[in-house]
């Protein structure tokens, strides 16, 4: 059965990856079968290239991927960055957070392949271990960031740190808040993918778990929220699938194939 013109785009953390930051064999095999039958698979993640690349390689993704919650679009086939967006007119906010010192909050700035931090604490160490990256200390408030990430011990800690600008941040994990360039999101990046020849005329299904996936699910032709997703994301999803620990991507692919067989 041909899946020609079918595109499946998945978030990584909390969606495709399990709690051990791995792609299950079930998900891997289902994605391979989907591609063999003519479907196109890609990812949309808050991670930037260094921490996303191992998963791109494991799945041998050749199609353009969305990185940094839409701040970058990268083509693995050509090893080329197709789009890059930067935070502008945010120097005052970045400088304020860069001076913050707390054991309950971590602040990270993303510049291309680099992740910089004003200081190191336990939250930074946990982040480095989780994403398998190394952060660089930089005491000077940075400029030309792709995005700014605030991690809290609890989400309330991150919310209190960003204060009155909270509505301008997007929640990308249970304790993560991100400041992105104005108008940039996974949904905006998906609009740009649609304009590329490789995706022209495709039916796009998107899968996610957090509020930073909202715009992508809205922009897609069909949007799944995994069973462990934020309740607000479930409310806008076309359908709710199983928990990410139960190989949700494989379940979506298998269910879709069954629907196509019956139709």
N, C-alpha and C positions, 0 to 999 in steps of 0.2 A: 504494500500500500504506500503510495507516494505522499510525502509531507511537503511537497514543493510549495513554496510561498508561505510556509508556516515558520514563524520565529518564536522561540522561547527565550526570554531574558530573565535571569534570576539574580536576586541579591545574594551576597555571600554569607556574612555572619548572621546566624539565627534563621537562615533559610536553606541554602545549599550545604553549608558546613555544619557538622555536628558540634557537640560541646567540646570536643577535643581538637577543633579547628581542622577537621579532616573531611574529605569527600568520601562518603560511604561507597562501597563496591556496588550496591544496588543503584545508587544515583548515577554513578559513573557508567555502568552498563546500559542504563535506560537512556542516558544522554547520547551514548554512542549509537544505540539502535535508532534513536530519533534522527540523528544526522545521517546514518546509512540510508534511511528511508527518504532522505531529501530535505529534512528540516534543518534550520539554522539555529544554533545555540550560542548565546553570549551572556555576559554578566554585567550588572550595574551595581557598583559598590562604593562605599565611602572611603575605602582604602585607595591609596595612590599606588603607583606602579611597583615600587619595591616589594610591598607586602601582598599585592595582587598577582604578581608575575608567577610565583610558584603554582598557583591554581590554574592560571592560564596555560602553563606548560603541561600540568597534569592532565588537563582535558584537551590539550592540543587545540585550543580555540584559535581560529584564524580570522573570525569576524571582528569588527571594531567593538571595543568594550568601553563602558562608561566608568570612569574613575572619579574619586574625590567628590562623590555625590553630584556629579555633573560638571565639575570644574575642568575635567580633562576627558577627551575621547582619544583612545589609543588604538592603533591598528597593529595587532601582533604579527600579521603576515608580512607587513612591510617594515616592522619595527620602527614605526613613525607615530609621533604625537600629532593628531589631526586637529585638535582644538585644545586651547588652554585659556582659562579665564582667571583673572586676579582680583583680589579684594582692593577696592579703591575707596578713598575718602573715609577710611576706617582707622586712621592712625591714632586718633584719640582713644578709641575703644581698645585697640590692641595695646597701646601704651599703658592704659589703666590696668588691664588684666595681666600684662607682663610684669607689673610691679607687685602683683598679689603674691603673698606667701602664706600657704596654708597646707596642713597635712591632709586636709579633707578635700582639696581641690587641686587638679593638675591642669596646666595650660600648655597646649601644643600648637605650633605653627608649621604649616606645610608649604615648602617652596620646592617645586619640581620633585626631585628624588630625595630631598632632605626633609627631616622632621627635627625641628628645633624647639627647645624648652628653656624657660628662664631659670629653672632650678629642677633638681631631681628629688622626688619623694617616692613613697611606696606605690602610689598610683601609677607613676611613670614606669617603675620597674615591672609592674603587673602588665601594663600596656605593651612594653617591649617584649615580654615573654609571650603574650597572647598573639601578637602580630608578627613575631620573629623579626623585629627591626631594632635599630640602634638610634636613639635620639641624641642630638648634639646640644650641649649647653651653650646658650647665647644670652649674655646679660643685657645686651642692647636690644631695645624694642625693634622688631623687624619690620620691613616693608616688602611690598610685592609678594604677599602670601597668596596661595591658591585658596586656602581656607584656614580657619582657626577652630580648634577643638577644645572644649572645656569638659573635663571629666570630674564628676563628684563621687565622693564616697557613697552618697545617696543622691538621687536626682535632685532633691531639694537643695543640696549643697551647690550643685552646678547652677540651679535656678537663682539662688541667692547671689552667686558670684556675678552673674550677668545682669542681674537687677532689672531695671526698667526697660532694657533692650530685649528682654526675653521673647517678645513676639517676633523679633527679627532672626531668632535662632531656630534651627530645626533639630528635633530629637532623632538621633541616629542609632541609639542603643539605650538600654535601660537607665544608664547613668551618663550618657553622652549628649552634649549640646554643641551644635556646629554653626558657625557664622560663615556664610557663603557669599560670593559676589552677588550683587543685586540681580534678581531675575533668574539666577542659575539654580537648577535642580535636576534630579534624575529625569523628571518629565520633560523639561526643556531639552535635555540631551537626547532623549528618545525622539523628540520632534526632529532633531538634526539627523539622527540615524535614518529616519523615514525618508529623508531627502537624498540619501546616498543610493547609488545605483544598485548596490548589492541587496538592499532591503526594499527597493521600489515595489509597490503593489502587494506587500506582504501582510498577512494577518498576524498581529503581534500579541502574544500572551506574556504577561509580566507576573512575577511572583515576589513577595516581600514580607517583612515582618514588623517594620518600624515606621514611624511617621515620615521619615525621609523618603519612604517608598510611595507615599500617597500620590504625589504628582505623576509618578511613573504608572501606577495602576490606573489612574484616571486617563492618562494619555494613551494607554494600550487599548487594543480592541477588546481584551478580556483580562481581568485582573484577579489573581489569587492572593489571599492572605493565608499564611500557614497557621496551624492551630495554636501556636504559641505567640501569635502576633498581638500587637497593641490593639486594644478594643476599638479605638477610633479607626484603625486601618481596616479591621474586620467590617466595620460599618459601611465602608465605601467599596469594599471588594465585590466583584461579580460573584465570587464563590469562596468559601473557606475550606481549605484542605486539611490534612493531618499535621501533626506536630513535626517540626523539622528533624527531630531525633528518630522519626519513623520513616525516613527517606521520602520526604514530601515531593521532591522533584520527580522521582521515579513514579510515585503515585499519580501525579498530574499527567505525566507522559502516558502511562498505562491507561488511565481513565479516558484521555483524549483519543487514544487509538481505538478504544472500545466504542466510543461515540461515533467515530468516523466509520467503523465497520458496520454499525447499525443503521447509519444514515444512507 
